[in-house]
């Protein structure tokens, strides 16, 4: 799962590793995986379709 601590940013755990706050729930594990695969596909295969400029380092 992906959560966000207002003080320390994003993390993937039950509680913020810095302050122990429960924080705000953003995405479950399946949603994180789907989003990651979608972004990888866009960046790898169709960057021009989404007007993304990819430099020599990717």
Buried (B, 14 or more C-beta within 10 A) or exposed (E): BBBBBEEEEEBEEEEBEEEEBEBEEEBEEEEBEEEEEEEEEEEEEEEEEEEEEEEEEE
